[in-house]
Structures are given as structure tokens and as C-alpha cells.
Amino acid sequence: MAQSPAMEFATAPPPPSGNFDISHRLEAFRRSDREREQLLEELVKAYQNQSAQLQETMSDLANEQKSRREWQRQSQHVQEQYSRSQQLQEANPFVTVLIDGDGAPFLDSLYTRGEEGGKEAAYKLDQELRKQIANLHPNENTSHWDIVVNIFVNIDGLTGKLRACGLLHPGADLSRFAQSFGIKMFQFIDVGFGKERADYKLREWFRLFVNNVQCKHIVLGGICHDNGYLPMLDPYLHDPAQHVRISFLATLPPQPAYRSMLFKPIRVEGVFRSDHLPNRPILPAPIGSSNGVSLPYRAASNNHEKVDSVVLERADSRTNGLNGVPIASPSPTPTPAPENGNAASWARVSKTVDNTKEFQVAGKKPTPVKYILYNKDNERLDPPLPTVDKASQDKLFRRVKEQGKVCNNYHLTGKCPGKCGFQHGEKLQGAELTALRFRARTRACGQKSACEDYDCTMGHVCPYGNQCHGEGCPFDDVHHIDLTPSYKFYQDDRIEVIH
């Protein structure tokens, strides 16, 4: 009987034949295991690499965070410093004014008024400078800027010059003018005697301020007449920032080289002269005199007695006291007294004189009036001495050797308080006296060209002149001065212009 299909059972596939198939499959499993192991190793290595990179990145991030915080801190500190620096720079802004006094003389009326003139000069200069600075810096508030003025000058030299011009009494000086000028931050700086000293001082002060940020403006005065300042300005000629920061104070006529510069000029009205001080006294000559002799300086006064004393002193000498010209008789018609009480007239002495005779006043020959020689730069000179023969020198040396050193004051001036420790005895005469005077001049006076002692016997310039070649000469600092005399300052207050 046939069986139904439902009753049929599936038969298992036949077992593999032989061991080949099993080995093949086992090898496949082994290969798969090796690949899995290799994959795991690669994954582990990749993980390790990524982990190391992550650690490095995290470390870098931490460093960057630390650096950023440090830089932020430093940046904040720098900003604070900069702000403080800006505040300090703006806290005390100032304008410095550097003036060479030789190239910027004040008006005559200021010098002659002494203390009041100094105050007025400082006030006017301050006000005019503030106006000019405000115009040069229209975008800034300059009202709180300080004005610092330094005038570099040889006080004694300028004093002598003003005396020679008749703007100062021969016994007066600039101290009152300079002291009253020194208000706030205004001052005269006395550079002393010596060529180029004012130039050197001014250049050094300029170097100090030219790069100072608190110094908002620099005004240079009294330099444009002197080409010696040109090298100082060379580094700034093509700097636009300095063209608006540096100005020239217009005083004396400038040299051509300064006219082409781009630095803006500043003109101050009513303070400085526009020309040099005169080389000759500006004092009036006696009425009727044509020899150019000037009377001693006298302040304005209505005291007729003082004027008479001057005229009588000259009349007694029988000459005009300077060039030996006899006093001629006045006109037969009496000359009326001048309306101005300050004017001196020879006619005032001759009111009762016989008009038909030459007028001369009898009297003994007066003692020569002492004087001091000055050159055109108002530096004291020593009058030349005649040549002394060797015999006279030897005679003086023998006396010194036998009796001891002679007293210079006793023999040369006739004055010695005594107990000087030197020999007096018989006074030296003639060539021996000249030899002693020369020897005395080989000792340098402590004040050199600034000495105003009429009886000073020591030297004020090198007695050997151009023939001095010795090292360590005590006159080394005055070897350069001009030895040509220009003025005589007499002890009786007269001034004589030599040329």
C-alpha cells in the first residue's frame, strides 16, 4: 500500500565525505579569529593614539586658557599703565622757551626801569606767548599749559654792554631786573664769561626737551642771528610733527638759512628789540660840543646842582677830559639856560666872564682818573705796557733777592693796609715799576674779565698774548677773547668810546 506524502520524513544530507571539508572550515574559522584579533589590536592602538592626542589637546587647551588669562591680565595692566601714563602726560603740559640773551635784547625802556621793567617784561612775554601758543594749537586747550622761560646770558657781560650804551648807570647791574623777571617759571641763567657758553647751554636744554612728551611746544629765541645753531636743528628739518612743535621767537634779523625753514615764527610785541644794542653810548653830548664826548650817565632829575658839578669838574681840568682839547670861550652873547634841567651847557659856567677874552679856569693839574678797558664784548682788558729793558728787570730782581718780595699794592696802587708781609721801602719808579706791573699781571685775577676793581693789579687777560704756548696757563679760559679795546669806563662814571 502506498504511503501518503504526509507521512514522508525528510532525510538528512549525507555526511561530508572525508576530512577535507572539516579542515577547510576550521581553517576558515582560524583565519577569521586572526583577523578579529588583528582588528582588535588596531582598534586598541587607534584608541590609544586618540586618547594620547586627547590628553595632549586637553593639556594644550589648559595652557592656552592659562596663557589667555595671563595675557588678559598683562593687557589690562598695560592698559592701566598706558592710561596712567596718558594722565601723567596730560597732567603737567608745558611750553619751554629757550632764549640766547645775546640775540634777544629787551627794549631799552625795560632795562632802564630796573625792577619794574623786569616785572613788565615777564608779564608781557607770558601774555603774548599764551596768545601765540593758542593760535598754533587750535584743537587743544592750552589755557592750563605752563610757560617755562630760560634766558641764557652772561650777566656781567650784558651789564657792561648796557652800561656802555648808557642804559645802566656805571655802578648799576642787572640783578634787580633779573630778579623781578624771575616770576613763576621765568629765569635768567648766568652762563658766565666765555665764548659759546650760552650756545652750549641752550643746545643741551633743547636736547633735553625735544623728546619730552609733556613739552607740547618749544620756542627758540635769539638764535636766528647765529648760524652756529643750525646743526642743532638739522635732525628736525624734515619732520612734519616738529614743524608744528618748534617755533622761532622773532627778535633780531634772521640769517638766510633760517628763513627757509618750516618752523613757524612767533612775534612778541613790546618786549624785545628788533635790532642789536648800539655800539656807542646813546647819552646826549654837551651843548655846543662837536667832538662826540658824552656826559656821565645821570638819572632824570631837576636837581641843577648835580649838573653844575659835572660842568665845573670838566672846566677845572681845562680840557674836555678825554682828548685834551682846550675849552674855548663861549659866544659874546650870554647863552640862556636850557629849559631842560638835565641838559649840561658850558655857557652856564661863563656868565660873569669877560666876553673879550678866552675863557679858562685856573687850577692845578688834576690827578688822572682811573679807568677800566673793555672790548666790544664787554670783557675787561689790561692796558698795554711799554717794553722793559733787561737792566731794569735785573735791578728789580736783585732788590727782591736782597730785600724780599715787594708789595704790589704799595708800589702799584699806593694803598696797603700794612702787615702784608712784603717789602715797602723806597717806591719803585719808571721801568722798574713797569716790570713789577708785568710780573703782577702774570697772576690771574679770580674774576678775570668780570673784575670791576679799578685798583686790581693782577692780570685779566694773558700777559703773553699770542706768544703764550705754555700748557696749564692760568688764562687759558680767556685766550680766545678779542684784545681790541672798545670802551673806557672811568671811575668818575664817564664812558669813552674808543672806536
Residue pairs with C-beta under 8 A, 6 or more apart in sequence:
16 22
88 214
89 213
89 214
92 146
92 214
93 144
93 145
93 146
93 214
93 215
93 216
94 145
94 146
94 147
94 148
94 185
94 214
94 215
94 216
95 129
95 133
95 145
95 146
95 147
95 148
95 215
95 216
95 217
95 218
95 219
96 148
96 150
96 205
96 209
96 215
96 217
96 218
96 219
97 129
97 147
97 148
97 149
97 150
97 218
97 219
97 221
97 249
98 150
98 152
98 202
98 205
98 206
98 209
98 218
98 219
98 220
98 221
99 149
99 150
99 151
99 152
99 202
99 220
99 221
99 222
99 249
100 152
100 153
100 198
100 199
100 202
100 221
100 222
100 223
100 226
101 151
101 152
101 153
101 154
101 158
101 188
101 198
101 222
102 153
102 154
102 158
102 198
102 222
103 221
103 222
103 223
103 224
103 225
103 226
103 251
103 252
104 151
104 221
104 222
104 249
104 251
104 252
104 272
105 251
105 272
105 273
105 276
105 277
106 117
106 121
106 271
106 272
106 273
107 270
107 271
107 272
107 273
108 165
108 167
108 273
108 282
109 117
110 117
110 118
110 120
110 121
110 177
110 271
111 117
111 162
111 167
111 168
111 174
111 177
112 167
112 168
113 120
114 172
114 176
114 177
114 180
115 176
115 177
115 179
115 180
116 180
117 177
117 180
118 176
118 177
118 178
118 179
118 180
118 181
118 182
119 180
119 181
119 183
121 177
121 181
121 271
122 149
122 180
122 181
122 182
122 183
122 184
122 186
123 183
124 268
124 269
124 270
124 271
125 149
125 186
125 268
125 271
126 147
126 149
126 184
126 186
128 268
128 269
128 270
128 271
129 147
129 149
129 219
129 266
129 268
130 142
130 143
130 147
132 247
132 266
132 267
132 268
133 142
133 145
133 147
133 217
134 142
134 143
136 217
136 244
136 247
136 264
136 266
137 216
137 217
140 216
142 216
145 216
145 217
146 184
146 185
147 184
147 185
147 186
148 185
148 186
149 185
149 186
149 187
150 187
150 189
150 205
151 181
151 187
151 188
151 189
152 189
152 191
152 197
152 198
152 201
152 202
152 205
153 188
153 189
153 190
153 191
153 198
154 190
154 191
154 192
154 193
154 194
154 197
154 198
155 173
155 174
155 175
155 178
155 188
155 190
156 173
156 190
156 192
156 193
156 378
156 449
156 450
157 193
157 377
157 378
157 379
157 449
158 174
158 378
159 168
159 172
159 173
159 174
159 378
160 374
160 378
160 379
160 489
161 277
161 377
161 378
162 168
162 174
162 277
163 169
163 170
163 172
163 297
163 378
163 489
163 495
164 281
164 374
164 378
164 486
164 487
164 489
164 495
164 497
165 277
165 278
165 280
165 281
165 282
166 281
166 282
166 283
166 294
166 297
166 495
167 277
167 282
168 174
168 297
169 297
169 299
169 493
170 296
170 297
170 489
170 493
170 495
171 493
174 188
178 188
181 187
181 188
182 188
189 201
191 197
191 198
191 201
192 450
193 379
193 448
193 449
193 450
193 477
193 478
194 477
194 478
195 480
195 481
196 228
199 226
199 228
199 229
202 220
202 223
202 229
203 229
203 232
206 218
206 220
206 232
209 215
209 218
210 218
210 236
210 242
210 246
216 245
217 245
217 246
217 247
218 245
218 246
218 247
219 246
219 247
219 248
219 249
219 266
220 229
220 246
220 247
220 248
220 249
221 248
221 249
221 251
221 272
222 249
222 251
222 252
223 229
223 248
224 248
224 250
224 251
224 252
224 253
224 254
224 255
224 258
225 251
225 252
225 253
225 254
225 255
226 255
227 255
227 257
230 257
233 246
233 261
233 263
236 242
236 246
237 261
237 262
242 263
243 262
243 263
243 264
244 264
246 263
247 263
247 264
247 265
247 266
248 254
248 258
248 261
248 263
248 264
248 265
248 266
249 265
249 266
249 268
249 272
250 265
250 266
250 267
250 268
250 274
251 272
251 273
251 274
252 273
252 274
252 275
252 276
253 274
253 275
279 376
279 486
279 497
280 497
281 294
281 495
281 497
283 294
283 295
283 296
283 297
283 495
284 294
284 295
284 343
285 291
285 292
285 293
285 294
285 295
286 293
286 295
286 344
286 345
286 346
287 338
287 343
287 344
287 345
287 346
287 347
288 330
288 345
288 346
288 347
289 320
289 346
291 320
291 322
291 323
291 325
292 497
293 320
293 321
293 322
293 323
293 496
294 494
294 495
294 497
295 310
295 344
295 494
296 310
296 492
296 493
296 494
296 495
297 493
297 495
298 306
298 307
298 310
298 342
300 342
301 341
301 342
302 341
302 342
303 341
304 341
307 341
307 342
307 343
307 344
307 348
308 348
310 344
311 344
311 345
311 346
311 348
311 349
312 349
313 492
314 320
314 321
314 327
315 327
315 346
315 349
315 361
316 361
316 363
316 366
317 363
317 366
318 326
318 327
318 360
318 361
318 363
319 325
319 326
319 327
320 327
321 369
321 494
322 494
322 496
326 360
327 346
327 359
327 360
327 361
328 358
328 359
329 350
329 353
329 355
329 357
329 358
329 359
330 346
330 347
330 350
330 353
330 359
331 347
332 355
332 356
334 347
334 350
334 351
335 345
335 347
337 345
337 348
338 345
349 359
349 361
350 359
353 359
369 490
369 491
369 492
369 494
370 454
370 455
370 490
370 491
371 454
371 488
371 489
371 490
371 491
371 496
372 380
372 452
372 454
372 488
372 489
373 380
373 381
373 382
373 383
373 485
373 487
373 488
374 380
374 381
374 485
374 486
374 487
374 488
374 489
375 381
375 481
375 482
375 483
375 484
375 485
375 486
376 482
376 484
376 486
377 481
377 482
378 487
379 449
379 478
379 481
379 482
380 448
380 449
380 450
380 451
380 452
380 460
380 461
381 460
381 461
381 483
381 485
382 441
382 459
382 460
382 461
382 463
385 434
385 437
385 438
385 441
386 431
386 434
388 431
388 434
388 435
388 438
389 431
392 430
392 431
392 432
392 434
392 435
393 435
395 432
396 406
396 428
396 432
396 435
396 436
396 439
399 406
399 432
400 406
403 423
403 425
404 422
404 423
405 422
405 423
406 422
406 423
406 424
406 425
406 428
406 436
407 416
407 420
407 422
407 423
407 424
408 422
408 436
408 440
408 457
409 415
409 416
409 420
409 455
409 457
410 416
410 420
410 422
410 424
410 427
411 424
411 427
411 428
411 433
411 436
412 433
412 436
412 437
412 440
412 457
413 455
413 457
415 455
416 424
427 433
428 436
437 457
438 463
440 457
440 458
440 459
441 457
441 458
441 459
441 463
442 459
442 463
443 458
443 459
443 474
444 458
444 459
444 460
444 474
444 475
445 451
445 456
445 458
445 459
445 460
448 460
448 475
448 477
448 478
449 460
449 461
449 478
449 481
451 460
454 491
459 475
460 478
461 475
461 478
461 481
461 483
462 468
462 473
462 475
462 478
462 479
463 475
465 483
468 475
468 479
473 479
485 498
486 497
486 498
486 499
487 495
487 496
487 497
487 498
488 494
488 495
488 496
488 498
489 495
490 496
